[in-house]
């Protein structure tokens, strides 16, 4: 953090830098928080329109695109080129033309990613503002999740996962992902002696999402932070003490959770929420409808992959039309590796790891510690999500890390 500040003092702040900073902060507050999804539900625009607005607003930045290219990592540009060509290669090999909407979604992913790479490029000031905006979003999200737990319909007229907080994300697992990634990006803004408290604060935010993948991801991140000494190892006893207290309280009060109600007389803990708490207390002794359903999707996706392991089944084949979600979309395997293997064959399993690798390519200095945690967490999260490449908030995280890594090479931190 001090090195980033030192670099900023050497840069001249012009109106264009302030304008770019405004775009960066606005992009984080709108897309990283998934406020764009919430606004869509309120009848105020759709994510695609917001993206177009940002493209038009970024025209002054594209006027200096040739100068900015030196600040954008070649590794992510190569990945974008390969990802752009995948559907075309698949069509040539299999002669199967996917639905137009699927192609549009695929190319929209590339366009948004490139847009964010440009918006986050060139100035270290910009990267600092982005991290501060993510810090604000992360803290705000934690409070939103806790508040939504007690007031379930705060953000949506109908919850797709009743009893589980999700803020603007409309998906509890994605909500947990957001604050964990936010912690990874902003941990260096917190003094070392307070970092364990920041990590526990994030855990408080994960709790009302009842996301099992969120709890697993948090544990992985904390272990990597301790391993890389981002969190001082002297704080390990306090971490274990906190865990012991939480587990003790949950184990002794588990039978009473179903009786807790909010001020409106609504149960705070649903049957699904209680089963998830039981899972945390006994991960290997619990089975529920959610996990069984996901295993069914995995089995059917694996069968599709086995039928065409080398060339895949084409873009969109990861969808299972027999199962429709509450949002009206076809279910998938909830696993980005398997999802891409179904669509592009066994080599599809490399697409997502290559994106992460491209984002941290040749990272230098102190940023390496955060990059290691970033890579470890996202590789594991890929087993829990099939949208982790396409969602706008995910793409912002790759773009920000790629620009941070590039700056660490240009101006060693």
C-alpha positions in Angstrom: 0.0 0.0 0.0 2.8 2.4 0.8 4.5 1.6 -2.5 1.3 2.3 -4.4 1.0 5.6 -2.6 4.6 6.5 -3.4 3.9 5.9 -7.1 0.8 8.1 -7.0 2.8 11.1 -5.8 4.9 10.9 -9.0 1.8 11.1 -11.2 0.3 14.4 -12.4 -3.4 14.5 -11.6 -5.3 16.1 -14.6 -9.0 16.5 -15.3 -8.8 13.3 -17.4 -7.5 11.3 -14.5 -10.3 12.6 -12.3 -12.8 11.7 -15.0 -11.3 8.2 -15.3 -11.4 7.9 -11.6 -15.1 8.8 -11.6 -15.7 6.0 -14.2 -13.8 3.5 -12.1 -15.7 4.3 -8.9 -19.0 4.3 -10.7 -18.2 1.0 -12.4 -17.4 -0.6 -9.0 -20.5 0.8 -7.3 -22.8 -0.2 -10.1 -21.4 -3.5 -11.4 -19.3 -5.0 -8.6 -22.2 -4.6 -6.2 -24.7 -5.8 -8.9 -26.7 -2.7 -8.3 -27.4 -2.9 -12.0 -29.4 -6.1 -11.4 -31.3 -4.5 -8.6 -32.2 -1.5 -10.7 -33.4 -3.8 -13.5 -35.8 -5.4 -11.0 -37.0 -1.9 -10.1 -37.6 -1.2 -13.8 -34.6 1.2 -14.2 -32.6 0.0 -17.2 -31.0 -3.4 -17.8 -27.3 -4.3 -17.4 -26.7 -4.2 -21.1 -27.9 -0.6 -21.3 -25.6 0.4 -18.4 -22.7 -1.2 -20.2 -23.5 0.8 -23.3 -23.6 4.0 -21.2 -20.1 3.2 -19.9 -18.8 2.5 -23.4 -20.0 5.9 -24.5 -18.7 7.6 -21.4 -15.3 5.9 -22.0 -14.8 7.3 -25.5 -12.4 10.0 -24.3 -10.2 7.2 -22.8 -10.3 5.2 -26.1 -8.9 8.3 -27.8 -5.6 7.5 -26.1 -5.9 3.7 -26.5 -2.5 3.2 -28.2 -0.9 4.9 -25.2 -2.9 2.8 -22.8 -2.1 -0.5 -24.4 1.3 -0.5 -22.7 -0.5 -0.5 -19.3 -2.8 -3.5 -20.2 -1.3 -7.0 -19.8 -0.8 -8.8 -23.1 -1.7 -12.0 -21.3 -5.3 -11.0 -20.8 -5.6 -9.7 -24.3 -4.4 -13.1 -25.6 -7.0 -14.8 -23.4 -9.7 -12.5 -24.8 -8.7 -13.4 -28.3 -8.8 -17.2 -27.6 -12.1 -16.9 -25.7 -13.6 -14.9 -28.6 -12.6 -17.6 -31.1 -13.9 -20.6 -29.1 -17.6 -20.5 -30.4 -16.4 -20.1 -34.0 -14.0 -23.0 -33.7 -16.7 -25.1 -32.1 -19.1 -24.3 -34.9 -16.5 -25.2 -37.6 -15.7 -28.5 -35.9 -19.2 -29.7 -34.9 -21.3 -27.7 -37.4 -23.7 -26.9 -34.6 -24.8 -23.2 -34.5 -25.8 -22.0 -31.0 -28.7 -19.7 -30.2 -28.1 -16.1 -31.1 -28.6 -15.0 -27.5 -25.9 -17.3 -26.3 -23.5 -15.9 -28.8 -24.4 -12.4 -27.8 -23.8 -13.2 -24.1 -20.5 -14.7 -25.0 -19.3 -11.6 -26.9 -20.8 -9.3 -24.3 -18.5 -10.9 -21.8 -15.4 -10.0 -23.9 -16.6 -6.5 -24.6 -17.2 -5.7 -20.9 -13.9 -7.2 -19.8 -12.0 -5.2 -22.4 -13.9 -2.1 -21.3 -13.0 -2.6 -17.7 -9.3 -3.2 -18.6 -9.2 0.2 -20.3 -11.1 2.0 -17.5 -8.7 0.6 -14.9 -5.5 1.2 -16.9 -2.5 3.5 -16.8 -2.7 5.4 -13.5 -1.9 4.0 -10.0 -4.2 6.6 -8.6 -7.0 4.9 -10.5 -6.2 1.6 -8.9 -6.2 3.1 -5.4 -9.6 4.7 -6.0 -10.9 1.3 -7.3 -9.7 -0.4 -4.1 -11.3 2.2 -1.9 -14.5 1.9 -3.8 -14.4 -1.9 -3.3 -13.6 -1.4 0.4 -16.7 0.8 0.7 -18.8 -1.7 -1.2 -17.6 -4.6 0.9 -18.3 -2.9 4.2 -21.7 -1.8 2.9 -22.5 -5.3 1.7 -21.8 -6.8 5.1 -24.3 -4.4 6.8 -26.8 -5.0 4.0 -26.7 -8.8 4.4 -27.1 -8.6 8.2 -30.0 -6.1 7.9 -31.6 -8.2 5.2 -31.5 -11.2 7.5 -33.8 -9.5 9.9 -35.8 -7.8 7.2 -35.9 -10.4 4.5 -37.7 -8.4 1.8 -35.6 -5.3 2.1 -34.2 -5.4 -1.5 -36.5 -7.8 -3.4 -40.3 -8.3 -3.3 -39.6 -12.0 -3.5 -36.6 -14.0 -2.4 -35.5 -16.8 -4.6 -33.7 -18.4 -1.6 -35.9 -17.4 1.4 -34.0 -16.8 4.6 -30.7 -16.2 2.9 -29.3 -12.7 2.4 -28.0 -11.6 -0.9 -28.2 -7.8 -1.0 -28.3 -6.5 -4.6 -26.9 -9.8 -6.0 -30.1 -11.8 -5.9 -27.9 -14.9 -5.3 -26.6 -15.7 -1.9 -23.5 -17.5 -3.1 -22.5 -14.6 -5.4 -23.1 -12.3 -2.4 -20.6 -14.2 -0.3 -18.1 -14.3 -3.2 -18.3 -10.5 -3.5 -17.2 -9.7 0.1 -14.5 -12.4 0.1 -13.0 -11.0 -3.1 -13.4 -7.5 -1.6 -11.4 -8.6 1.4 -8.6 -10.0 -0.9 -8.3 -6.7 -2.8 -8.5 -4.4 0.3 -6.7 -6.3 3.0 -3.6 -4.2 2.4 -5.6 -1.1 3.2 -6.0 -2.4 6.8 -3.1 -2.2 9.3 -1.7 -5.7 10.0 -2.9 -5.7 13.7 -6.5 -5.1 12.6 -6.6 -7.5 9.7 -7.9 -10.5 11.7 -10.8 -8.3 12.9 -11.5 -7.3 9.3 -11.5 -11.0 8.3 -14.0 -11.8 11.1 -16.1 -8.8 10.0 -16.3 -10.4 6.6 -17.3 -13.7 8.2 -20.2 -11.9 9.9 -21.3 -10.9 6.4 -21.1 -14.4 5.0 -23.1 -15.9 7.9 -26.6 -14.5 6.8 -26.0 -15.8 3.2 -25.8 -19.3 4.6 -23.4 -20.1 1.7 -21.5 -23.2 2.3 -19.1 -22.3 -0.6 -18.7 -18.9 1.0 -17.6 -20.4 4.4 -15.2 -22.8 2.6 -13.9 -19.9 0.5 -13.4 -17.8 3.6 -11.4 -20.5 5.3 -9.2 -21.0 2.3 -8.5 -17.3 2.0 -7.6 -17.0 5.7 -5.3 -20.0 5.5 -3.5 -18.4 2.5 -3.3 -15.0 4.2 -1.7 -16.7 7.2 0.6 -18.7 5.0 1.8 -15.6 3.1 1.9 -13.6 6.4 -0.7 -11.1 5.2 -2.4 -11.8 8.5 0.3 -12.0 11.2 0.7 -15.5 12.5 0.6 -14.1 16.1 -3.1 -13.7 15.5 -3.8 -17.4 14.9 -4.7 -18.1 18.6 -7.4 -15.3 18.5 -8.7 -16.8 15.3 -9.1 -20.3 16.8 -10.6 -18.8 19.9 -13.2 -17.0 17.8 -14.0 -20.2 15.9 -14.4 -22.2 19.1 -16.8 -19.6 20.5 -18.9 -19.6 17.4 -19.1 -23.4 17.1 -19.9 -23.7 20.8 -22.8 -21.3 20.5 -24.2 -22.8 17.3 -23.9 -26.4 18.6 -25.7 -25.6 21.9 -28.4 -23.4 20.4 -29.1 -25.3 17.2 -32.4 -26.7 18.4 -33.6 -23.2 19.3 -32.9 -21.6 16.0 -36.2 -22.6 14.5 -38.1 -20.7 17.2 -36.4 -17.4 16.5 -38.6 -14.8 14.8 -38.1 -11.2 13.7 -40.3 -8.2 14.8 -42.9 -9.2 12.2 -43.2 -12.7 13.6 -41.5 -14.3 10.6 -39.0 -17.1 11.2 -35.4 -16.0 11.0 -34.2 -19.5 10.2 -35.8 -21.6 7.5 -35.5 -25.3 7.2 -32.9 -24.8 4.5 -30.9 -22.3 6.6 -30.9 -24.7 9.6 -29.7 -27.6 7.4 -26.8 -25.4 6.3 -25.9 -24.6 9.9 -25.9 -28.3 10.6 -23.6 -28.8 7.6 -21.1 -26.3 9.1 -21.1 -28.2 12.4 -20.9 -31.6 10.7 -19.9 -31.3 7.0 -19.6 -35.0 6.4 -22.8 -36.1 8.1 -25.4 -34.0 6.3 -27.2 -34.3 3.0 -30.0 -32.0 1.8 -32.1 -31.4 -1.3 -29.8 -28.6 -2.5 -26.7 -30.7 -2.6 -28.6 -33.7 -4.0 -30.0 -31.5 -6.8 -26.5 -30.2 -7.7 -25.1 -33.7 -7.8 -27.8 -34.6 -10.3 -26.8 -31.7 -12.5 -23.2 -32.8 -12.3 -24.0 -36.3 -13.3 -26.0 -35.3 -16.3 -23.3 -32.8 -17.4 -20.7 -35.5 -17.0 -22.7 -37.8 -19.3 -22.8 -35.0 -21.9 -19.1 -34.5 -21.7 -18.4 -38.3 -22.0 -20.4 -38.3 -25.3 -18.1 -35.7 -26.9 -14.9 -35.5 -24.7 -12.7 -34.1 -27.5 -14.8 -31.5 -29.4 -17.5 -30.8 -26.8 -21.2 -30.3 -27.5 -21.0 -26.6 -28.4 -21.8 -23.3 -26.8 -24.9 -23.5 -24.6 -24.9 -27.3 -24.2 -24.1 -26.9 -20.5 -27.7 -26.0 -20.0 -30.1 -28.6 -18.8 -33.5 -27.8 -20.2 -35.3 -30.4 -18.1 -34.6 -28.3 -14.9 -35.7 -24.6 -14.9 -34.5 -22.4 -12.0 -36.8 -20.0 -10.1 -35.6 -17.2 -12.5 -36.8 -19.2 -15.5 -33.4 -20.2 -16.8 -32.1 -23.7 -17.5 -30.0 -25.2 -14.8 -26.3 -26.0 -15.2 -23.7 -28.0 -13.2 -22.7 -25.1 -10.9 -19.1 -26.0 -11.9 -17.3 -23.8 -14.4 -14.7 -26.5 -15.2 -17.3 -29.1 -16.0 -19.6 -26.6 -17.7 -16.8 -25.6 -20.2 -15.8 -29.2 -20.6 -19.3 -30.0 -21.8 -19.2 -27.2 -24.3 -15.7 -27.4 -25.6 -14.3 -30.8 -24.6 -11.6 -31.7 -22.1 -9.5 -28.7 -23.0 -12.4 -26.5 -21.8 -11.3 -27.2 -18.3 -8.3 -24.9 -18.9 -10.2 -21.9 -20.0 -11.0 -20.5 -16.6 -7.6 -21.3 -15.0 -5.9 -19.5 -17.9 -8.0 -16.4 -17.3 -6.9 -16.4 -13.6 -3.3 -17.0 -14.6 -3.4 -14.2 -17.2 -4.8 -11.8 -14.6 -1.8 -12.3 -12.3 0.9 -13.0 -14.9 4.4 -12.1 -13.7 3.1 -10.1 -10.7 5.8 -8.5 -8.7 6.5 -7.2 -5.2 4.1 -7.3 -2.2 1.1 -7.8 -4.6 2.3 -11.4 -5.0 0.8 -12.3 -1.6 -2.7 -11.1 -2.6 -2.3 -12.6 -6.0 -1.6 -16.0 -4.5 -4.7 -15.8 -2.4 -6.7 -14.4 -5.4 -5.7 -17.4 -7.5 -6.2 -20.0 -4.8 -9.7 -18.7 -3.9 -10.9 -18.4 -7.4 -9.7 -21.8 -8.6 -11.6 -23.4 -5.7 -14.7 -21.2 -6.3 -14.8 -22.5 -9.9 -16.2 -25.8 -8.4 -19.2 -23.9 -7.0 -20.2 -21.6 -9.8 -20.7 -21.8 -13.5 -21.2 -18.0 -14.0 -17.8 -16.9 -12.7 -16.5 -15.9 -16.1 -19.6 -14.1 -17.4 -20.9 -12.0 -14.5 -19.9 -8.4 -14.6 -18.7 -8.3 -11.0 -16.4 -11.2 -11.7 -15.0 -9.5 -14.8 -14.3 -6.4 -12.8 -12.2 -8.4 -10.4 -10.1 -9.9 -13.2 -9.6 -6.6 -14.8 -8.5 -4.9 -11.6 -6.1 -7.7 -10.7 -4.7 -7.7 -14.2 -4.0 -3.9 -14.0 -2.5 -4.2 -10.5 -0.2 -7.0 -11.7 0.8 -4.9 -14.8 1.6 -1.9 -12.6 3.6 -4.1 -10.3 5.8 -5.0 -13.3 6.1 -1.5 -14.7 6.8 0.1 -11.3 7.9 -2.7 -8.9 6.1 -2.4 -5.5 
